[in-house]
Amino acid sequence: MNAPLELNRRHWDEVTGIHARNNVYGIDDFKAGGCRLHRVEREELGDVSGKTLLHLQCHFGLDTLSWARRGAIVTGVDFSPEAIGLARSLAKEAGIDARFIESDVYALHDRLSERFDIVFMSYGVLSWLPDLKEWARMAGRFLKPNGVFYIVDAHPFIHVFPIDIDITDGSKELRPRFPYFHDPAGIRWDMNVDYADGTTKTPPQHNWQHSMGDVVNAFVGAGLRIEYLHEFPYCAWKVVAFAELVEPFSERHGYYGLPARFPQLPLMFSIKAAKPAA
């Protein structure tokens, strides 16, 4: 594993402990029978009963296990041993039949050979991937003919907009600061506030920006047929770039959007792509 990816693995090992405490990540809600999936992915993937589902970058598996509760036959993959250990523990405690594999997504072919009806990824996954073309090719190899690759994530556009706050008058504005297009070198962040627990600092991490064109072309280059690309003016969490601005979309429980004084911007997207029949 190269240096940025090893840095990120250590990052996720440490934040697993942060996310596992005090219901920060909703573990207590899940143990009480709750579903950690959001409306968009539930509605867009529909009935998964009896289908095999491969969840890439699953963290400690709450979404993976939620799909299992909806009837899917699930396999979760993550490169953090701490996260995979917790996922297995949660599955056992909840009495859910699920398989979890510790692996970097780019090396998964060394650990797994079967094919699946669905390859699933969600929320905060793209920025940890240095090479989208290889990622899409890899994921496509794990799909059965007519299987679907589904992703829902923060929209790439939002990553150019950190918050600028003028403390003299309290105004908040959106001002582009970071490039929209991909830089293979990525960006190292030495310290951040954890996205789930705003009171805790996280260890260093390395991220990569990808444009929407990069994402779409990665699917096309992998020989997958895009069924749809949806863009949404809301997101399933308080996006870090807009953390001080976003407010609940009251008509869409659990989602957040920009206040009315701002133009509506794309905050989240989903793509469903199919592998053509052989």
C-alpha positions as CSV (number, residue, x, y, z in Angstrom):
1,M,0.0,0.0,0.0
2,N,1.4,3.4,-1.0
3,A,2.1,6.2,1.6
4,P,-1.2,8.2,1.1
5,L,-3.4,5.1,1.3
6,E,-1.5,3.8,4.3
7,L,-2.0,7.2,5.9
8,N,-5.7,6.9,5.2
9,R,-5.9,3.4,6.6
10,R,-4.4,4.6,9.9
11,H,-6.9,7.5,9.8
12,W,-9.9,5.1,9.5
13,D,-8.5,2.8,12.2
14,E,-8.5,5.7,14.6
15,V,-11.9,7.2,13.6
16,T,-13.6,3.9,14.0
17,G,-13.3,4.2,17.7
18,I,-14.6,7.8,17.5
19,H,-17.7,6.7,15.5
20,A,-18.4,3.7,17.7
21,R,-19.0,5.7,20.9
22,N,-22.1,7.5,22.2
23,N,-24.3,6.8,19.3
24,V,-22.3,9.2,17.2
25,Y,-22.8,7.0,14.1
26,G,-26.1,5.6,15.1
27,I,-25.0,2.3,16.4
28,D,-27.4,2.4,19.3
29,D,-30.3,3.2,16.9
30,F,-29.2,0.3,14.7
31,K,-29.0,-2.1,17.6
32,A,-32.6,-1.1,18.5
33,G,-33.7,-2.2,15.0
34,G,-33.2,1.0,13.0
35,C,-32.2,1.2,9.4
36,R,-29.2,3.3,8.5
37,L,-30.1,3.6,4.8
38,H,-31.5,6.9,3.5
39,R,-34.6,7.4,1.4
40,V,-32.7,7.9,-1.9
41,E,-30.8,4.7,-2.0
42,R,-33.7,2.7,-0.6
43,E,-36.0,3.9,-3.3
44,E,-33.6,3.8,-6.2
45,L,-32.3,0.3,-5.5
46,G,-35.7,-0.9,-4.5
47,D,-36.4,-4.5,-3.5
48,V,-33.1,-6.3,-2.8
49,S,-34.6,-9.5,-1.3
50,G,-32.5,-12.5,-2.2
51,K,-29.9,-10.4,-4.2
52,T,-26.2,-10.6,-3.6
53,L,-24.8,-7.2,-2.7
54,L,-21.1,-6.2,-2.5
55,H,-20.6,-3.0,-0.4
56,L,-17.3,-1.4,-1.0
57,Q,-15.7,1.0,1.5
58,C,-18.3,-0.1,4.0
59,H,-16.6,1.4,7.2
60,F,-18.0,-0.8,10.0
61,G,-20.9,-2.0,8.1
62,L,-24.1,-0.3,9.4
63,D,-25.3,0.2,5.8
64,T,-24.2,-3.3,4.8
65,L,-26.2,-4.8,7.7
66,S,-29.1,-2.6,7.0
67,W,-29.3,-4.0,3.4
68,A,-29.1,-7.5,5.0
69,R,-32.2,-6.6,7.1
70,R,-33.9,-5.7,3.9
71,G,-33.2,-9.2,2.5
72,A,-29.9,-8.9,0.6
73,I,-27.1,-11.4,0.9
74,V,-24.3,-9.0,1.8
75,T,-20.5,-8.8,1.7
76,G,-18.8,-5.7,3.1
77,V,-15.3,-4.6,2.2
78,D,-13.0,-2.1,4.0
79,F,-9.3,-1.7,4.4
80,S,-9.4,-0.8,8.1
81,P,-8.9,-3.8,10.3
82,E,-10.5,-1.9,13.2
83,A,-13.6,-1.2,11.1
84,I,-13.9,-4.7,9.8
85,G,-13.5,-6.1,13.4
86,L,-16.3,-3.9,14.6
87,A,-18.5,-4.8,11.6
88,R,-18.2,-8.5,12.4
89,S,-18.9,-7.9,16.1
90,L,-22.1,-5.9,15.2
91,A,-23.3,-8.6,12.8
92,K,-22.9,-11.3,15.5
93,E,-24.6,-9.2,18.1
94,A,-27.5,-8.4,15.8
95,G,-27.8,-12.0,14.6
96,I,-27.4,-11.0,11.0
97,D,-25.7,-13.2,8.5
98,A,-23.1,-11.1,6.8
99,R,-19.5,-11.5,5.5
100,F,-16.9,-8.8,5.9
101,I,-13.5,-8.7,4.1
102,E,-10.5,-6.6,5.1
103,S,-9.0,-5.3,1.8
104,D,-8.1,-2.2,-0.1
105,V,-10.6,-1.9,-2.9
106,Y,-7.8,-1.9,-5.5
107,A,-6.5,-5.3,-4.3
108,L,-9.9,-7.0,-3.7
109,H,-9.4,-9.3,-6.7
110,D,-6.8,-11.1,-4.6
111,R,-9.3,-11.8,-1.9
112,L,-12.6,-12.3,-3.8
113,S,-13.5,-14.0,-7.1
114,E,-17.3,-14.3,-7.1
115,R,-19.8,-11.9,-8.9
116,F,-22.7,-10.1,-7.4
117,D,-26.1,-8.7,-8.4
118,I,-25.3,-5.3,-6.9
119,V,-22.1,-3.4,-6.2
120,F,-23.0,-0.6,-3.8
121,M,-21.1,2.5,-2.5
122,S,-22.3,5.4,-0.5
123,Y,-21.5,8.7,1.1
124,G,-18.0,10.1,1.4
125,V,-16.3,7.4,-0.7
126,L,-15.0,9.0,-3.9
127,S,-12.5,11.4,-2.2
128,W,-10.5,8.5,-0.8
129,L,-9.9,7.0,-4.3
130,P,-6.8,8.1,-6.3
131,D,-7.7,6.3,-9.5
132,L,-11.4,6.2,-10.6
133,K,-10.7,4.4,-13.9
134,E,-9.2,1.4,-12.1
135,W,-11.9,1.6,-9.4
136,A,-14.7,1.3,-11.9
137,R,-12.9,-1.5,-13.8
138,M,-12.4,-3.4,-10.5
139,A,-16.0,-2.9,-9.4
140,G,-17.3,-4.0,-12.9
141,R,-15.4,-7.3,-12.6
142,F,-17.4,-8.2,-9.5
143,L,-20.8,-7.7,-11.3
144,K,-22.8,-10.5,-12.8
145,P,-24.2,-9.8,-16.3
146,N,-27.1,-7.4,-15.9
147,G,-25.9,-6.6,-12.4
148,V,-25.9,-3.0,-11.3
149,F,-23.3,-0.7,-9.8
150,Y,-24.9,2.0,-7.7
151,I,-23.3,4.9,-5.9
152,V,-24.7,7.9,-4.0
153,D,-22.3,10.5,-2.7
154,A,-21.6,14.2,-2.1
155,H,-21.6,16.1,-5.4
156,P,-18.0,16.8,-6.6
157,F,-19.0,20.5,-7.1
158,I,-19.3,21.2,-3.4
159,H,-15.7,20.5,-2.7
160,V,-14.6,23.8,-4.3
161,F,-16.6,25.8,-1.7
162,P,-15.3,26.1,1.9
163,I,-17.0,28.6,4.1
164,D,-15.7,32.1,4.4
165,I,-17.0,33.9,7.5
166,D,-16.6,37.6,8.0
167,I,-16.5,37.8,11.8
168,T,-17.0,41.6,11.8
169,D,-20.6,41.3,10.6
170,G,-21.4,37.6,10.8
171,S,-22.0,37.3,7.1
172,K,-21.3,33.9,5.4
173,E,-20.5,33.6,1.7
174,L,-19.7,30.8,-0.7
175,R,-16.4,31.5,-2.4
176,P,-14.6,28.9,-4.6
177,R,-11.2,28.1,-3.1
178,F,-10.2,24.6,-4.3
179,P,-10.0,23.3,-7.9
180,Y,-12.9,21.3,-9.3
181,F,-10.8,19.1,-11.6
182,H,-8.7,16.1,-10.6
183,D,-5.1,16.5,-9.5
184,P,-3.3,13.1,-9.3
185,A,-1.3,14.3,-6.3
186,G,-4.3,14.9,-4.2
187,I,-4.3,17.0,-1.0
188,R,-3.0,16.0,2.4
189,W,-5.0,17.4,5.4
190,D,-3.0,17.3,8.7
191,M,-6.0,17.9,11.0
192,N,-9.7,18.0,10.6
193,V,-12.8,18.0,12.8
194,D,-14.5,14.6,12.5
195,Y,-17.6,14.8,10.3
196,A,-19.7,12.7,12.7
197,D,-18.4,14.1,16.0
198,G,-17.7,17.8,15.6
199,T,-16.0,17.9,19.0
200,T,-13.1,15.6,18.0
201,K,-10.1,16.2,15.9
202,T,-9.1,13.4,13.4
203,P,-5.7,12.2,12.4
204,P,-4.1,13.2,9.0
205,Q,-5.7,12.1,5.8
206,H,-5.1,12.3,2.0
207,N,-7.9,13.0,-0.4
208,W,-8.5,13.4,-4.2
209,Q,-11.0,15.5,-6.1
210,H,-12.9,14.1,-9.0
211,S,-15.2,15.9,-11.4
212,M,-18.6,14.5,-12.4
213,G,-17.2,13.9,-15.8
214,D,-14.4,11.8,-14.2
215,V,-17.1,9.7,-12.4
216,V,-19.3,9.2,-15.5
217,N,-16.4,8.4,-17.8
218,A,-15.0,5.9,-15.3
219,F,-18.2,3.9,-15.6
220,V,-18.3,4.2,-19.4
221,G,-14.6,3.2,-19.6
222,A,-15.4,0.1,-17.6
223,G,-17.9,-1.0,-20.1
224,L,-20.9,-0.3,-17.9
225,R,-24.2,1.2,-19.3
226,I,-25.3,4.3,-17.3
227,E,-29.1,4.0,-16.5
228,Y,-29.3,7.4,-14.8
229,L,-27.4,10.2,-13.2
230,H,-29.4,12.1,-10.6
231,E,-28.3,15.4,-8.9
232,F,-29.9,16.7,-5.7
233,P,-30.0,20.1,-4.0
234,Y,-29.7,18.4,-0.6
235,C,-27.4,15.9,1.1
236,A,-27.8,13.2,3.7
237,W,-25.5,14.9,6.1
238,K,-24.2,18.4,6.9
239,V,-21.6,18.7,4.2
240,V,-18.3,19.8,5.8
241,A,-17.9,22.6,3.3
242,F,-21.3,24.1,4.2
243,A,-21.5,23.0,7.8
244,E,-22.4,26.4,9.1
245,L,-25.0,27.1,6.3
246,V,-27.0,23.9,5.7
247,E,-30.4,23.5,7.3
248,P,-32.9,20.7,7.2
249,F,-35.1,20.2,4.1
250,S,-38.3,19.9,6.1
251,E,-40.1,18.1,3.4
252,R,-37.4,15.5,3.1
253,H,-36.6,14.3,6.6
254,G,-33.0,13.6,7.2
255,Y,-31.6,15.7,4.4
256,Y,-29.9,19.1,4.5
257,G,-29.8,22.0,1.9
258,L,-28.6,25.5,1.6
259,P,-30.8,28.3,3.0
260,A,-33.3,30.0,0.7
261,R,-31.0,33.1,0.3
262,F,-28.6,31.0,-1.8
263,P,-29.2,29.6,-5.2
264,Q,-29.8,25.9,-5.1
265,L,-26.6,24.0,-5.9
266,P,-25.9,20.3,-6.4
267,L,-25.0,18.8,-3.1
268,M,-25.5,15.1,-3.8
269,F,-25.7,12.7,-6.7
270,S,-26.5,9.1,-7.5
271,I,-25.6,6.9,-10.5
272,K,-26.9,3.5,-11.4
273,A,-25.0,1.6,-14.1
274,A,-25.6,-1.8,-15.5
275,K,-23.2,-4.5,-16.8
276,P,-24.4,-5.6,-20.2
277,A,-25.3,-9.3,-20.6
278,A,-22.5,-11.4,-21.9
